Amino acid sequence: MSQKGDQSSQLSGFSGFSVIRSSSPQPQEIIQSSKQGDTEKLINDVTECEETITEAARVRLIQECLEEVANDADALPPETSSKLRHILQVQSVDKYLRIAVNIADGSQTQLLGITDVSRPELSFDEKKMVKAEVETRIQEKCQRFITKYEEFGGNIKEAMDVNRSRCRLALCRIDESLLSDWKEKLGEVCNEYQRDVMKLAELLEDWKRLKYDDVEEINVKKAETKRLQSQLAELQARLSKISCTIKMFKETPRTIAAFKSISHDLDERIAGVEGEIKKKKLLKKQYEDLQGTEYDEVLKRYLDLCATIKKEERLLEML
């Protein structure tokens, strides 16, 4: 009992496990339950289930026969057959109309504005014709089923005995040894379930530790490593700054002399370039002043003659 109490205390820390444990079937509850009362209740439930299945099969058989009669042109007069098909269609529509119920107040809601579908009425003679035709088809189907059932070795008399179904007979023959075997099997399943739950609790504890404790420790170590790396980078930057400052002070005399020499050379070159620019500008201005004058025309003739002489020289070279 102390072990079970420890298990409950360990599982209570996890959401949902206390509910699972309290709602799960325990071997003690199975042992304390009344065997005879449970067996009778189970037999009654099986009987109700069999009756429900039988009723559903009977209704389905009638529905199938009605559809066959309605779709058979030779079974009924055309007008009666049309009415019957209309009634079956309305019945199918009513299924969907009855589903549309407002859960809040329980009132039936409108589906596309439809609350009811009109259906035709069969006369007394038409009902008799439909009933006779449906009964005939039901008898034919039942006879075919009985014939096939007996051909495969079945006994229709035993099948008609509702108090001798195999399921209920098997339940009535349950003895103490069978109940004991099942109790042992259920006890083994419950114990295995409890072991699995405890294993799950241990795994969740490990996962929680890994998620919050170990991961947090790893993150702290990583953060400390990054902090040390940043401090080291800061120290390296300071050392670089100091070394650059020292080198600058050591090389100051030579640097100043070199700077003066370079500055003097640059000044001379800049002055020479500026003089050339001034000469070019002056020549450009003189050329612009000569445009449109007699000198300009003489220059053009001279250039044309030079071009002609070059062409003649190329022709002579080719010959």
C-alpha positions, 0 to 999 in steps of 0.5 A: 500500500505504501508503494501505491501511495508513493506512485500517486504522489509522484503522478500528482505533479503531472496534469491529467495523471491523477484523473487517469489513475482515479478513473482507471479500473482497479483489480480491487473494484473488480473483485468486490463487484457482484458476479451474479448481478454483473452477469445478469446485467450483461445478459440483459444488455445483450438481449436488448442489443439483439432485439434492437438489431432484429428490429432494425433488420425488419425495418430495413427489409420493409424499406427495401421491399417498399422501394422495389415495389415503387420502382417496379412498373408492373407491381402497382398502377402508375398513379399508386406507384408514383404516390409511393415513390413520392412518399419515400422521397418525402421520408428521405427529406424528413430525415434531414429536416429532423436533424436541423435542431437548434441545440440552444432551445431544442426548437427545429430550425428551418433548412433553406426555409423549409419546415415541412414537406407535403406528401400524398395520401394513399386511399384504403384500396391503394394501401391494401395493394401496397401491403399485399405486394410488400408482404409477398416480396417479404415472404419471397425474400424470407423463403430464399434466405431460409433455403440458403441457410438450410443449404449451408447446414443451418437449423432454422428452428434453433435460429428462431429460438430467441432464448437460445442465442449463442452469445447469451448461452455462452454468458450463462455458462460462465463459471468461477474458474473462467471468472478467476482467469479473467480476473488474473488477466485483468489484474496483469493488464492493470499492473502493466498499465500502472508500470507504464504510467510510472515509467511515463512519470519517470520519463517526464521527470527526466525530460523536465530536468533536461529541459529546465536544469541541464539546458539552463546549465548549458546555456549559463556555460555558453553565456559565460564563454561568450562573456569571456570571449568578448572581454578577450576581444576588448583586451586585444583591441586595447593592446592594438590601440596601444601598440599603434600609438607607440609605433606612431610616436617612434616613427614621428620624425621620419614620418614628418620628413617623408610627409614634407618631401612628398608634400613638396613634390606634390606641390611642384607637380600640381603647379606643373599640371595647372600651367599645362591646363592654362596653356591648353585653355589659352590655345583652345581660346585662340582656336575658337577665335580663329573659327569662321576666319580666313585662317580657318578656311586655309586650315580646312584646305590644308587638312583636305589636301593632307587627306588626299595625299594620304589616299594617293600614297596608299593607291601607289603602294597598292600598285 
